[in-house]
């Protein structure tokens, strides 16, 4: 079974309902890129009339996590995945539609290949940037994913 944006959005509804109800949606998924969209609304706002940082974090994490899930599925191996660390910076109020994108799928290929070859856990840092409708960056997230082949 291939992972598609519509399947990821259904997955959100059942497994990550907070993200789903806040409006987080996958819009595109390819070998190296995942794009996720979320619109500033009443349900995901902070007291400063912009998008709550945690909603941005859910969308950003999904861009990286969806790529990891896709690459694991394509490897044909059972590989566990977990976020070990993350950091973020915010440069502008997030209002309107915010698009998060990760374009680092090639890094995951290397980590999975090495995990399978060595049977040791591997880590990979993936970046997701959030931009508003004018193309201005509002936030920048980094997630350290750990990957380990299951025995």
C-alpha positions in Angstrom: 0.0 0.0 0.0 1.4 3.4 -1.0 1.2 6.4 1.3 -0.7 9.3 -0.3 -1.9 12.7 1.0 -5.5 11.5 1.2 -4.5 8.4 3.2 -2.3 10.6 5.5 -5.3 12.9 6.1 -7.5 10.0 7.0 -4.8 8.7 9.3 -4.7 12.1 11.1 -8.5 11.9 11.7 -8.2 8.6 13.6 -4.7 8.7 15.1 -3.9 12.4 15.5 -7.4 14.0 15.9 -5.9 17.2 17.5 -4.0 17.9 14.3 -7.0 17.0 12.1 -9.4 19.3 14.0 -6.9 22.1 13.9 -6.9 21.9 10.1 -3.5 20.3 9.4 -3.7 18.6 6.0 -1.1 17.0 3.7 -1.3 18.5 0.2 1.6 16.8 -1.6 4.0 13.9 -1.1 6.9 12.8 -3.3 10.2 11.0 -2.9 12.0 14.0 -1.5 9.3 16.5 -0.5 6.2 16.7 1.7 3.9 19.7 1.8 1.4 20.3 4.6 -1.0 23.2 4.9 -2.9 24.7 7.8 -5.0 27.8 8.0 -5.2 30.2 10.9 -8.6 29.8 12.5 -10.3 30.3 15.8 -9.6 26.7 16.9 -5.9 27.0 16.4 -5.2 30.5 17.5 -3.2 31.9 20.4 -4.2 35.0 22.5 -2.1 37.2 20.1 -4.4 36.5 17.1 -2.0 34.2 15.3 -1.5 30.5 15.0 -0.5 28.7 18.2 3.1 27.4 18.0 2.1 23.9 18.7 -0.2 23.7 15.7 2.7 24.9 13.6 4.8 22.2 15.2 2.2 19.5 14.4 2.2 20.6 10.7 6.0 20.8 10.5 6.5 17.4 12.2 4.0 15.8 9.8 6.0 17.0 6.8 9.1 15.2 8.1 7.3 12.2 9.6 5.3 11.5 6.5 8.5 11.3 4.5 10.0 9.0 7.1 6.9 6.7 7.0 7.0 6.7 3.1 10.7 5.7 3.0 10.3 3.0 5.7 7.3 1.5 3.7 9.4 1.5 0.5 12.4 -0.2 2.2 10.2 -3.3 2.9 11.7 -3.6 6.4 10.2 -3.1 9.8 11.8 0.1 11.1 10.8 2.0 14.2 10.8 5.8 14.2 10.7 8.3 17.0 11.5 12.0 17.4 14.4 12.3 19.8 14.9 16.1 19.7 13.5 19.2 18.0 13.9 22.9 17.9 12.2 25.8 16.3 12.4 29.5 15.6 9.6 31.9 14.8 10.2 35.0 12.7 6.7 36.4 12.0 3.1 36.0 13.2 1.5 33.1 11.5 -1.8 34.3 10.0 -3.7 33.1 6.9 -2.7 29.8 5.3 0.7 28.5 6.3 2.5 26.0 4.1 5.1 23.7 5.7 7.5 21.9 3.5 10.3 19.4 4.0 12.6 18.7 1.0 15.1 16.4 2.6 13.9 12.9 1.7 17.3 11.9 0.4 18.7 12.1 4.0 16.2 9.5 5.1 17.3 7.1 2.4 20.9 7.2 3.7 19.8 6.7 7.3 17.5 3.7 6.5 20.2 2.1 4.3 22.8 2.4 7.1 20.3 1.2 9.7 19.6 -1.9 7.7 23.3 -2.6 6.8 24.6 -2.1 10.4 21.5 -3.2 12.4 22.2 -0.2 14.6 20.0 2.7 15.3 20.5 5.8 13.2 19.5 9.5 13.5 18.6 12.0 10.9 17.8 15.7 11.3 15.1 17.0 9.0 14.0 20.6 8.5 10.6 22.0 7.8 9.9 25.6 7.0 6.6 27.4 7.3 5.7 30.2 4.9 2.7 32.4 4.7 0.6 33.2 1.6 3.1 36.0 0.6 5.9 33.4 0.7 7.5 34.9 3.8 9.0 32.5 6.3 7.1 32.5 9.6 8.7 29.5 11.3 11.6 27.0 10.9 11.5 23.6 12.6 14.1 20.9 13.0 13.3 17.3 14.0 15.9 14.6 14.9 14.3 11.3 14.0 15.7 8.0 15.3 15.4 4.9 13.1 16.0 1.4 14.2 15.4 -1.9 12.4 13.1 -4.1 14.5 14.2 -7.6 15.3 
